[in-house]
Amino acid sequence: MLLDLGPHLIDQALVLFGRPLAVYADVAVQKDGGVAGDYFHLLLRYPRLRVLLHASQMTQATNLRLAVHGTAGSFIKSGLDTQEDHLKAGLRPGAPGYGDDPRLGVLIQMEDGEPVSTPVQPLPADYRAYYAGIREAITMGAPSPVPVEEALLVMEVIDAAQRSAVERREITL
């Protein structure tokens, strides 16, 4: 899982928060007869911030996808990207409703000492923009949708996570 879902979660964290100071990882095989890690828990340490990334194939409660907490509030989002389900249902990219997510995010902020929840409509998703960017980078020399430096940092964090899991200690980047 660390090499499958991990790069996507790590990339999102790095885009949001930048390069961490250090990485701590717990990676395990939880399934009976498993041979590859099917669970990971990463802690990315920043000067004041801690980012937790977690995935497990043993988790049946798959609703929560993102929770970001800060001094001004929290943002919570549930559910997977809808594009795969739309494709399976025969909806074509670009068709009305393709990539729309009916599950609203929730922004929770304190007002007068009470939590106030505000629904947030997700933007429609569309894989095609990424692949069009790859095409333009290859054929026209446009910038890559994922700069090389970002991809290398994701790999550096994965390497540190693997080392951390084996050595059972935090690895400084």
Secondary structure as UniProt FT lines:
FT   TURN            2..5
FT   HELIX           6..17
FT   STRAND          22..28
FT   TURN            32..33
FT   STRAND          39..45
FT   STRAND          50..56
FT   TURN            57..58
FT   STRAND          64..70
FT   TURN            71..72
FT   STRAND          73..78
FT   HELIX           83..88
FT   TURN            89..90
FT   TURN            93..94
FT   TURN            96..99
FT   STRAND          105..111
FT   TURN            112..113
FT   STRAND          114..120
FT   HELIX           127..140
FT   HELIX           148..167
FT   STRAND          171..172
//
